[in-house]
Amino acid sequence: MPKASPFSYPIRFFSHLIFWLETLVNERLLRKETALLLEERYEWLHKILIYSVIASLNNMTKESPLVSVIVPAYNADTFIERTLNSILTQTYINIEVLVVDDGSEDRTAEIVKSFVEKDSRVILLEQKNAGVAAARNLAIEKSSGEYIAPIDADDIWYPQKLEKQVQYMLEGDQSLGLVYAWSVRIDENDLIFGISDIEYYKNFLTVEGTVYPALLYTNFINNASAPLIRRSCFKKVGFYNCKLKAHNAQGCEDWELYLRIAEHYKFRVVREFLIGYRQVRGSMSRNYLSMERSYNLVMAEFRPRHPEIATYIYNLSTSNFYIYLLEASQECGDYWNTVVLVYKAIKLDYTQIVRLFKRHFLMKLILKIAGKPIMHFMGLEHDYWYKAFKMRNKKFSKISDINCMIKIPNKTGRTNKDQQQYVELYERIQLQKWLRILQFLKQLNEQSTQLKEK
């Protein structure tokens, strides 16, 4: 356990306070005149935080290792300021922040330069557009930290993300290569949505130790902004894969790296929601055609290297990925390709039918297909009516409330009695598949132990 700096508690207090104030402004809960007063108070609090950071840095010891935060940014001027604020208000302060402007054509570099002038921990690197993998690799090469913490330029971290992950790293040995935490989905205004079943996270997103088969089945780390990675991992397995961009197949670079790390290192999880994963149209995670190519190339690389992995795990993995892609496909209005993806998913795993019925997906898809010509005739987006209805019924949450729910048993958020039978059936099927994966993982660990003993 690292020794607490004498300044850590006031820093934590001011970090939480500043983050809370910014949230209030973003949610537009304050009146205009109150917001102006708040801006003055924010500047005062920010100065106190900087002085506390400087004083605490002077008291740093070897037990507080440097963390290098790497931020690839391409045309990110809409969200980069919020991302950097969430990094710089972390309760763990021994960090350097390397932002790589990947040939942006907007104000990204200008915004980052304003942070460089205010905080010496921020470093701006610039390159011609080469893709997200190349941008991350440049930042890693220029970094000095014992741990690497990637974050995308539109995501945010909640204040204790790095502190808790570093604590887990220090509790482990050199075999621990990666520590991840849970993520919540946020919209353009940083509002949290989409958390309906905390039990799902408890049951399925808590894999630790040797995780390779489970990680092959599903990317339980969820996104590129969630992990803290030991620097030695990159020396062992290499950097992010730049070859995917050459095949116009970006999207799975982070998952591919996690798989390579999982071949040699153990993982741990912080069972709290500490990352805000932004969902906006046009982002890389919504470019489903590129991601499908990316996934196929990654699996084609790993499958021959691990003949011991059962075929059914690859089939389940591919089926799950098709389900993820069809959500992005229908959001982009490509409904016929969505139908094709539904067929592909069910062909590999027929139990996906229950999943689709549970969420009324097929009914919604039919309504969207029928409504698309009408929306087009009216000059509106293909799913304007659905988005309007969804927005009226959208429920937002606070991160503190969600993390409190983790301690409450059986908090599944089930409210629709008509869906109950599908929910229970789907959960039983999911649990059976997951237990099968874990049993296979246990067998591999036992075989590995036996070989070492011989």
C-alpha atoms as one frame of an Amber mdcrd trajectory, in Angstrom:
protein
   0.000   0.000   0.000   1.415   3.451  -0.883   1.815   5.879   1.963  -0.721
   8.673   1.815   0.734  12.088   1.122  -0.212  14.697   3.753  -1.832  16.649
   0.931  -3.838  13.745  -0.497  -7.026  14.414   1.474  -7.407  18.117   0.581
  -6.536  17.267  -3.022  -9.173  14.546  -3.069 -11.725  16.944  -1.565 -11.065
  19.692  -4.102 -10.960  17.182  -6.982 -14.383  15.834  -6.082 -15.725  19.354
  -5.540 -14.491  20.650  -8.893 -15.800  17.555 -10.686 -19.198  17.990  -9.014
 -19.382  21.663  -9.933 -18.528  20.916 -13.552 -21.245  18.252 -13.653 -23.817
  20.751 -12.426 -22.842  23.189 -15.169 -22.938  20.512 -17.864 -26.376  19.375
 -16.735 -27.563  23.005 -16.862 -29.018  22.837 -13.398 -27.821  26.324 -12.489
 -29.188  29.676 -13.462 -27.072  31.975 -15.623 -26.125  34.350 -12.807 -25.281
  31.422 -10.521 -23.107  29.922 -13.250 -21.092  33.175 -13.490 -20.503  33.124
  -9.744 -19.605  29.456  -9.969 -16.982  30.226 -12.649 -15.223  32.633 -10.257
 -15.298  30.046  -7.455 -14.000  27.380  -9.844 -10.941  29.470 -10.769 -10.194
  29.965  -7.062 -10.551  26.246  -6.316  -8.413  25.366  -9.323  -5.561  27.544
  -8.030  -5.741  25.851  -4.619  -5.656  22.454  -6.301  -2.576  23.395  -8.356
  -0.750  24.615  -5.235  -1.654  21.383  -3.456  -0.418  19.350  -6.417   2.922
  21.162  -6.488   3.404  20.769  -2.747   2.463  17.105  -2.856   4.750  16.400
  -5.810   7.632  17.726  -3.735   6.804  15.096  -1.136   6.433  12.204  -3.568
   8.230   8.950  -2.732   9.157   5.886  -4.737   5.972   4.259  -3.435   3.921
   6.545  -5.713   4.982   5.458  -9.214   4.528   7.720 -12.203   1.500   6.979
 -14.391   1.660   8.015 -18.054  -1.763   8.938 -19.382  -1.906   8.669 -23.187
  -4.619  10.471 -25.168  -4.903  10.010 -28.949  -6.918  12.887 -30.390  -8.290
  13.440 -33.887 -10.767  16.301 -34.447 -11.653  16.088 -30.775 -12.301  19.745
 -29.939 -15.871  18.992 -28.807 -14.856  16.818 -25.845 -11.075  17.058 -25.326
 -11.405  19.795 -22.679 -13.728  17.653 -20.551 -11.465  14.643 -20.985  -8.371
  16.549 -19.823 -10.235  18.055 -16.875 -11.270  14.573 -15.739  -7.621  13.449
 -15.949  -6.108  16.438 -14.163  -8.600  16.245 -11.286  -7.710  12.638 -10.468
  -6.980  12.003  -6.790  -3.783  10.235  -7.888  -1.579  13.154  -8.934   1.789
  11.662  -9.908   0.931  11.598 -13.591   2.095  12.866 -16.942  -0.449  13.430
 -19.692   0.688  12.914 -23.286  -1.844  14.092 -25.865  -1.133  13.120 -29.474
  -2.832  15.343 -32.038  -3.251  12.896 -34.930  -3.448  15.475 -37.721  -6.601
  17.206 -36.477  -8.247  19.852 -38.668 -10.123  21.576 -35.849  -9.145  23.368
 -32.609  -7.866  20.258 -30.812  -4.217  21.364 -30.667  -5.187  24.896 -29.626
  -7.248  23.600 -26.700  -4.514  21.224 -25.560  -1.923  24.019 -25.725  -4.027
  26.046 -23.294  -3.735  23.135 -20.827   0.024  22.874 -21.434   0.399  26.501
 -20.380  -1.520  25.931 -17.140  -0.231  22.492 -16.077   3.316  21.240 -16.590
   2.093  17.632 -16.480   0.432  18.020 -19.901   2.552  17.375 -23.009   1.339
  17.899 -26.594   2.725  15.713 -29.382   1.720  16.250 -33.009   1.889  13.968
 -36.032   0.313  13.572 -39.461  -2.840  11.494 -39.420  -1.749   7.889 -38.909
  -4.569   6.361 -36.913  -5.373   5.733 -33.275  -2.890   2.872 -32.833   0.051
   4.913 -34.158  -0.962   7.863 -31.956  -1.055   5.700 -28.833   2.277   4.115
 -29.727   3.951   7.510 -30.131   2.712   8.539 -26.683   3.978   5.311 -25.115
   7.394   5.760 -26.727   7.691   9.312 -25.357   6.332   8.444 -21.908   8.301
   7.718 -18.732   5.751   6.158 -16.372   5.886   2.741 -14.775   2.223   2.333
 -15.720   0.382   3.319 -18.906  -3.213   4.550 -18.747  -4.854   5.085 -22.167
  -8.004   7.160 -22.569  -9.855   8.210 -25.712 -10.280  11.927 -26.326 -14.060
  11.858 -25.838 -14.248   9.709 -22.680 -13.916  10.797 -19.061 -12.596   9.311
 -15.824 -14.212   9.702 -12.433 -11.882  11.080  -9.722 -10.558   7.887  -8.056
  -9.982   5.824 -11.200  -6.181   5.935 -11.238  -5.777   5.873  -7.458  -7.666
   2.607  -7.069  -6.017   0.938 -10.053  -2.506   1.870  -8.892  -3.338   0.499
  -5.445  -4.261  -2.862  -6.990  -1.069  -2.858  -9.050   1.081  -2.237  -5.965
  -0.675  -5.063  -4.122   0.212  -7.513  -6.929   3.488  -8.847  -8.244   5.119
  -8.621 -11.691   2.745 -11.274 -13.054  -0.108  -8.754 -12.790  -0.105  -6.916
 -16.100  -3.431  -5.117 -16.311  -6.036  -3.684 -13.934  -9.403  -2.629 -15.339
 -12.555  -1.067 -13.898 -16.202  -0.864 -14.920 -17.558   1.706 -17.369 -20.829
   3.565 -17.711 -22.208   4.936 -20.947 -22.501   8.717 -21.163 -24.109  10.988
 -23.726 -22.929  14.259 -25.258 -23.672  16.110 -21.999 -21.754  13.659 -19.773
 -25.040  12.273 -18.431 -25.002   8.586 -17.514 -27.547   6.238 -19.069 -28.038
   2.550 -19.800 -27.246   0.977 -16.395 -30.128  -1.394 -15.684 -28.578  -4.532
 -14.249 -25.777  -4.265 -11.701 -25.864  -8.048 -11.237 -24.642  -8.453 -14.815
 -21.437  -6.627 -13.926 -21.019  -8.642 -10.737 -21.497 -11.978 -12.515 -19.802
 -11.468 -15.866 -17.401  -8.509 -15.691 -15.287  -9.557 -12.724 -12.837 -11.941
 -14.385  -9.387 -12.011 -12.765  -6.180 -14.020 -12.934  -5.580 -15.957 -16.164
  -8.317 -14.614 -18.420  -7.413 -15.420 -22.041 -10.332 -17.760 -22.978 -12.843
 -15.479 -21.219 -11.406 -12.412 -22.966 -11.636 -14.234 -26.284 -15.312 -14.945
 -25.587 -16.080 -11.282 -24.877 -14.147  -8.063 -24.396 -15.175  -7.641 -20.765
 -12.803  -4.663 -20.387 -15.304  -2.949 -22.677 -13.288  -0.029 -24.105  -9.850
   1.553 -24.554 -10.182   3.955 -21.607 -10.634   1.358 -18.849  -7.239  -0.327
 -18.217  -4.074   0.537 -16.348  -1.228  -1.420 -17.949   2.201  -2.252 -16.554
   4.902  -0.785 -18.799   6.796  -4.086 -18.985   3.804  -5.595 -20.827   4.589
  -3.503 -23.902   8.213  -4.659 -23.840   6.978  -8.260 -23.737   4.096  -8.261
 -26.244   4.688  -5.122 -28.321   2.605  -1.978 -28.855  -0.804  -1.367 -30.425
  -1.312  -2.995 -33.836  -0.960  -0.420 -36.659  -1.543  -2.981 -39.403  -5.326
  -2.901 -38.955  -5.555   0.654 -40.319  -3.727  -0.431 -43.483  -6.606  -2.883
 -44.103  -9.224  -0.210 -43.304 -10.056  -2.301 -40.268  -9.773  -0.033 -37.250
 -11.819  -0.643 -34.143 -10.418  -3.676 -32.316  -6.884  -2.415 -31.604  -7.490
  -2.286 -27.865  -9.059  -5.781 -27.667  -6.210  -7.214 -29.750  -3.649  -5.737
 -27.334  -5.535  -7.069 -24.295  -5.484 -10.565 -25.806  -1.716 -10.423 -26.307
  -1.231  -9.240 -22.728  -3.559 -11.996 -21.455  -1.326 -14.608 -23.073   1.456
 -13.732 -20.607   0.007 -11.785 -17.656  -2.779 -11.852 -15.078  -5.618  -9.327
 -14.819  -7.447  -7.733 -11.874 -10.642  -5.675 -11.685 -11.742  -2.722  -9.569
 -15.431  -3.437  -8.954 -16.586   0.153  -9.342 -17.800   2.354 -12.192 -14.863
   4.685 -12.786 -14.966   5.374 -16.555 -17.460   7.364 -18.608 -17.600   5.746
 -22.069 -19.152   8.227 -24.490 -21.677   7.060 -27.077 -22.082   9.494 -29.979
 -22.888   8.988 -33.627 -19.938   8.895 -35.967 -17.479   7.637 -33.346 -15.153
   4.731 -34.080 -17.303   2.395 -31.981 -20.248   3.090 -34.341 -18.271   2.372
 -37.556 -19.559  -1.180 -37.745 -18.191  -2.116 -41.191 -14.623  -1.266 -40.186
 -15.057  -3.034 -36.862 -16.316  -6.230 -38.511 -13.195  -6.368 -40.675 -11.065
  -5.579 -37.627 -12.617  -8.383 -35.573 -12.202 -10.951 -38.350  -8.511 -10.075
 -38.815  -7.835 -10.278 -35.068  -9.517 -13.677 -34.691  -7.715 -14.982 -37.783
  -4.429 -14.086 -36.093  -5.136 -15.591 -32.669  -7.008 -18.768 -33.593  -4.029
 -20.677 -35.098  -1.894 -19.737 -32.057  -4.253 -21.460 -29.644  -5.530 -24.781
 -31.022  -6.398 -25.793 -27.444  -9.280 -23.286 -27.397 -12.564 -25.060 -28.162
 -14.408 -24.118 -31.372 -17.617 -23.277 -29.508 -15.829 -20.392 -27.735 -14.965
 -18.797 -31.087 -18.548 -19.309 -32.305 -20.012 -17.694 -29.190 -17.537 -14.842
 -29.446 -18.384 -14.148 -33.088 -22.118 -14.339 -32.414 -21.826 -11.873 -29.519
 -19.833  -9.500 -31.712 -22.469  -9.629 -34.458 -25.079  -8.637 -31.860 -22.912
  -5.653 -30.919 -22.512  -4.689 -34.590 -26.201  -4.923 -35.425 -26.964  -2.310
 -32.776 -24.533   0.076 -34.473 -25.823  -0.905 -37.914 -29.455  -0.123 -37.143
 -28.485   3.164 -35.475 -26.859   4.189 -38.757 -30.052   3.311 -40.641 -28.599
   0.322 -42.497 -31.543  -1.907 -41.591 -31.085  -4.574 -44.233 -27.500  -5.155
 -43.132 -28.899  -5.373 -39.604 -31.136  -8.246 -40.722 -28.087 -10.007 -42.197
 -26.191  -9.602 -38.918 -29.167 -11.007 -36.990 -29.065 -14.088 -39.217 -25.307
 -14.509 -38.765 -25.557 -14.183 -34.982 -28.396 -16.716 -34.655 -26.670 -19.143
 -37.047 -23.666 -19.373 -34.688 -25.682 -19.280 -31.450 -29.433 -19.886 -31.642
 -29.927 -18.753 -28.024 -29.476 -15.180 -29.281 -33.157 -15.370 -30.284 -34.067
 -15.126 -26.600 -31.789 -12.110 -26.225 -33.453 -10.310 -29.129 -36.960 -11.055
 -27.835 -35.972  -9.914 -24.342 -35.176  -6.457 -25.692 -38.062  -6.346 -28.215
 -35.305  -5.808 -30.791 -37.046  -7.434 -33.764 -40.258  -5.487 -33.186 -38.336
  -2.211 -32.991 -36.426  -3.113 -36.165 -39.636  -3.775 -38.110 -41.100  -0.455
 -36.975 -37.921   1.384 -37.990 -37.884  -0.239 -41.437 -41.544   0.727 -41.938
 -40.992   4.276 -40.683 -37.826   5.062 -42.632 -39.570   6.109 -45.920 -41.960
   8.353 -43.983 -39.117  10.039 -42.098 -37.214  10.480 -45.373 -40.276  12.075
 -47.018 -40.585  14.504 -44.089 -36.881  15.407 -44.292 -36.108  13.916 -40.901
 -33.525  11.379 -39.744 -34.430   7.750 -40.361 -35.201   7.062 -36.681 -36.280
  10.522 -35.556 -39.560   9.269 -34.063 -37.810   6.512 -32.131 -35.125   8.834
 -30.733 -37.789  11.320 -29.630 -39.733   8.575 -27.832 -36.567   7.135 -26.309
 -35.421  10.564 -25.089 -38.735  11.143 -23.319 -38.327   7.868 -21.436 -34.566
   8.046 -20.950 -33.393   7.756 -17.348 -30.142   9.347 -16.242 -28.110   8.406
 -13.186 -25.360   9.772 -10.991 -22.105   7.856 -10.645 -22.343   7.917  -6.829
 -25.801   6.342  -6.943 -24.670   3.619  -9.351 -21.631   2.678  -7.256 -23.849
   2.508  -4.164 -26.064   0.016  -5.998 -23.118  -2.385  -6.278 -23.496  -3.201
  -2.584 -27.236  -3.853  -2.899 -28.036  -7.501  -3.792 -30.359  -8.408  -6.655
 -30.627  -4.877  -8.018 -31.582  -5.812 -11.572 -33.910  -2.982 -12.491 -36.626
  -5.250 -13.898 -39.840  -3.293 -14.300 -41.638  -4.835 -17.270 -43.561  -7.934
 -16.171 -44.237  -8.938 -19.783 -40.489  -9.300 -20.299 -39.922 -11.262 -17.100
 -39.989 -14.712 -18.685 -37.542 -13.683 -21.420 -35.240 -11.955 -18.915 -35.071
 -14.985 -16.616 -34.590 -17.432 -19.496 -31.892 -15.260 -21.068 -30.060 -14.881
 -17.750 -30.068 -18.650 -17.204 -28.693 -19.245 -20.692 -26.018 -16.573 -20.267
 -24.976 -17.990 -16.913 -24.714 -21.512 -18.324 -22.505 -20.305 -21.188 -20.350
 -18.271 -18.826 -19.922 -21.176 -16.393 -18.870 -23.333 -19.327 -16.210 -20.781
 -20.270 -14.968 -20.591 -16.661 -14.841 -24.390 -16.424 -12.711 -24.492 -19.564
 -10.493 -21.793 -18.067 -10.091 -23.866 -14.901  -9.035 -26.916 -16.931  -6.389
 -24.913 -18.772  -5.011 -23.576 -15.474  -4.828 -27.096 -14.038  -3.005 -28.375
 -17.134  -0.580 -25.464 -16.923   0.114 -26.172 -13.246   0.765 -29.846 -13.964
   3.249 -29.000 -16.722   5.138 -26.639 -14.410   5.343 -29.294 -11.695   6.839
 -31.790 -14.145
